[in-house]
Amino acid sequence: MIKRETNVDEILKEIREIINQMIPKEAKITEVEFEGPELVIYVKNPEVVMQDGELIKNLAKVLKKRISVRPDPDVLLPPEKAEELIKQIVPPEAEITNISFDPSVGEVIIEAKKPGLVIGKNGETLRKIAQKVYWAPKVVRTPPIQSQTIYSIRSILQSESKDRRKFLRQVGRNIYRKPELKSDWIRITGLGGFREVGRSALLLQTNESFVLVDFGVNVAALNDPKKGFPHFDAPEFTYVLKEGLLDAIIITHAHLDHSGLLPYLFRYNLFDGPIYTTPPTRDLMVLLQKDFIEIQQSSGLDPLYRPRDIKEVVKHTITLDYGEVRDISPDLRLTLHNAGHILGSSIVHLHIGNGLHNVAVTGDFKFIPTRLFEPANAKFPRLETLVMESTYGGSKDYQMPRDEAEKRLIEVILHTIKRKGKVLIPAMAVGRAQEIMIALEEYARVGGLDVPIYLDGMIWEATAIHTAYPEYLSKNLRNQIFHEGYNPFLNEIFKPVANANERKDIIESEEPAIIIASSGMLVGGPSVEYFKHLAPDPRNSLIFVSYQAEGTLGRQVQRGLREIPMVGEGGKTEVIQVNMEIHTIDGFSGHADRRELMSYVARVKPRPERVITVHGEPQKCLDLASSIHKKFGISTRAPNNLDAIRLK
Amino acid sequence: MIKRETNVDEILKEIREIINQMIPKEAKITEVEFEGPELVIYVKNPEVVMQDGELIKNLAKVLKKRISVRPDPDVLLPPEKAEELIKQIVPPEAEITNISFDPSVGEVIIEAKKPGLVIGKNGETLRKIAQKVYWAPKVVRTPPIQSQTIYSIRSILQSESKDRRKFLRQVGRNIYRKPELKSDWIRITGLGGFREVGRSALLLQTNESFVLVDFGVNVAALNDPKKGFPHFDAPEFTYVLKEGLLDAIIITHAHLDHSGLLPYLFRYNLFDGPIYTTPPTRDLMVLLQKDFIEIQQSSGLDPLYRPRDIKEVVKHTITLDYGEVRDISPDLRLTLHNAGHILGSSIVHLHIGNGLHNVAVTGDFKFIPTRLFEPANAKFPRLETLVMESTYGGSKDYQMPRDEAEKRLIEVILHTIKRKGKVLIPAMAVGRAQEIMIALEEYARVGGLDVPIYLDGMIWEATAIHTAYPEYLSKNLRNQIFHEGYNPFLNEIFKPVANANERKDIIESEEPAIIIASSGMLVGGPSVEYFKHLAPDPRNSLIFVSYQAEGTLGRQVQRGLREIPMVGEGGKTEVIQVNMEIHTIDGFSGHADRRELMSYVARVKPRPERVITVHGEPQKCLDLASSIHKKFGISTRAPNNLDAIRLK
């Protein structure tokens, strides 16, 4: 729990004086407050401020803060009234599908099939809306597939808006507190995911601030919290949690090994500060966290946290788009950049101590274009330390070229179909599943594949979230969707599996089929169900398209285990005979392979002084670190969990 | 402050049952308690237990604890009565000079000029004393020079014995608490003295325990606590202090850069646990700490701590002789070994987690025989990580051979005397001063040197402490003292300077003289006074015989600064012209030079898996680490302050 004494009242007083001098009286300022990483000015007449396009810019320059001007809550029309007016102003051809309000920021979110018509020529319609209803209008394209997750997140933010505003103010006051000392030293401690994959968590510390980058769980080691959870026993982490000194948590992307233990912090009241991440990461991580506890529940385990803890995650998340620069503490400035790994995945860039040092943490990243995403960003304003993943950091970890991988995938599928078999592709609901979908969709459209592709276990819902954030997808896909008007995710070849009965039907059917099901490493989820039933039949095929971590069933099967004891329906253990074909096609990975990792270091601008390799088996982290040192002469380290490394 | 819940009552209950079974009833056990790192059994009839020589050994084996049997306080004779009886029993030829009592351990300390006669044939006299007075007799040779420090320490321990026993019991209960978890990880954090000299402090952490090795102050950087003090702002250290989790502090040796901030912890109630060190280190550090605050006071500064805080250091110190093995927490076992640097200096060996890992921290050490000490111990039962000093770790840091250094010293002295000049040798009161004394004493005795050698600034008192611990001196010196009956420290050529008047007389006298005065780096103390007055006269000589740290006046003069602004008697700044000859003779150093450092790594048994270089300028630590890695293929590190290194 944040417990710092922030004493910003003095600072706010000075700021208010400056604002009163610069903003015309007619704007009628009612309040000036820090809310999250912004300074918010509430006025009764926002138009007065908006008329002068330079006014806010100048103010921001003078105050060195990001500034939002919002209508005073008193002047906002009641939502029903506002909705009515908006519908009158916007032409019906815009096809508004939903209007929702976020009172915590005075925003009205207008979903429309043709967002251009809501905006109007030069933003005319939008301006008119603002003038009439006072709510700040935000226009969103109606997602072609409805996402339950997105709607429930919006409704949480709407219904909890009072708490939310209180929270944002608390955060704002913490960010803009007077620093106790000049920035002096910086270090990072590995709490998890150092020389291993799973439970990623990095604690960055300065003499002023503390932030976590990622807070994951190792789903393959849940029976032992000492291995499954980040190191709660690291003394500096215990201290920071106990004293309420954690300024923020930044999440690189939604996968559970990076975000899966976040709600746990809320369950045990260990944190009530802000979580920074992109909007798609927020949505996807909530989806995966829910899925995670449901799987635990259905396996008869006591879930690590409850749905209401996930709700707290939503309430505490502040989203940032790529490239938005925000102060998150007196000496830390955060920017998220595209990582190319999954939807919304980010490289975290921290500008520390007003230029004392700059760190980028890649999270998981990809450095070639994929069907879904652009390659990871490799240009930063400044960069001294690069913390990079090493999943494929071994000297022989070269992946198959993407087109070859797709060719092999099709081959295996065609062979399997020919012998009337089924193809099971275990894939994380988020990421690989959609990449495979797009590849197969093209082949279905162009090459004539005509067996159904079943999507089971959150994959459909994850896909819905993809369609809601087209601006986070690759240029190609965006073009296809926006300009060619064709959304490949909507191809009818895709059949979401709604429940266990449908799943049973698919398994029992004699027809060939492709099944993409989560989890990707056969640790719980429907993929395990399919595997159990499809494994004994030699006509079937299993295709691994993603990294199989140490300790997972996927890894065992991949390594050749052919007799697997599993708990059957009656609760009894039975031995599953694996007779199906087992294939591994690694070209679909969302992780940079060895070549990409090395080329990232070669191309990243500016050249870092130090590279720290993490997120890989020990030998891969070490190998990558030593190769980078040899090739580029950059100082490298492959630290262990609980190592703390002084950066400055 | 120690705040752990120790719940040892259960453990003690079990132990008492076992003891009751093994010790005969007639011994009349009155109490069984942990006191410091021992289990103490109080009995009304100690003889009963003592009769069976194997009994305590067997008990120790069964209980896996160090065991002391003590007379119940009720049976102890009153001190006056006991003293009377002892004087009756011991023959007058023994020449008892002092008898003091330490009620906290039921000990009577008998000082005699002929200790052998107090012990008697086969310990007969001693046994007789024990039988009559019940106090456990400890016989000590009467030091030939009276040390005020030693007497005041003894009197503190005697007068505070009630508090002391309470303290020892608290410590014992902490040491033998039930560990919360199995030993799992071990790491060290550099709080000070990493890649620098000064403010040495290393925090060793396991998932069960926390100990500090050394807690020094950088006397050359006192104006900036951020550089002068160890890193109180290291989050794990803040945590450990705040939560009262620091199990112990171990002090390698008395120099202020290793022990100088200890009393500060007591001044601010940050610690009330045990300090482990050798008896001479305890005495010498108390002397140096007192000197330190007196110098601060006389310079018009507010001293960092008060005399009563130094008293707390005494009350909290538990002394160990070299080779004594003691549990200091549930998963840490400590042994101190000779380091050859100064009187009582130790290499700290920690056996961690019942064999999980073994660390040795050299502190400052010397690996060739000197006039005063044997070379550092290089043999350990087990050793995986070696943390070693690097003061002379640079590739060119070879010192002059000792005999050559002595020759040069004599040369400079003779030249100076010839031209009627004075020789000023700034030296730390502890260490170099005595080494130079012994060298000059031999030359005076054998070679005919006949100018007075003045000892100023605690040097005489430090010498007194040396004479009180002959068993900590080199074999040669011990032989000279015990068997040849000649103590070189007592040569009449040495003249302690008692006060400022005497000092003035020496300075103003026209006669040549040798002056050995502290501090060794010209940071306060009488050496600075002498320097001010002797510097302008070209007949005089200044000889540096020890390391001059960055930031000290000594370093500046050594580097060639010849005009020095200094505050004169009236408080005005005057510029001192340095016309005296400036010499540096490095062969007297108490630090291993580059050759010794490398040879230590070559010879230390067993060969460590990892060497961590500390306590040296950055380039020296790095150079030494890289040379050790190249030559021995051992993994090395030269960490920064605030780096934390996982050992296991």
Interface residues (C-beta under 8 A of the other chain):
Chain A: D184 W185 R187 T189 Q205 N207 F210 K226 D233 A234 P235 E236 T238 Y239 V240 K242 E243 P639 N640 N641 L642 D643 A644 I645 R646
Chain B: D184 W185 R187 T189 Q205 N207 F210 K226 D233 A234 P235 E236 T238 Y239 V240 K242 E243 P639 N640 N641 L642 D643 A644 I645 R646
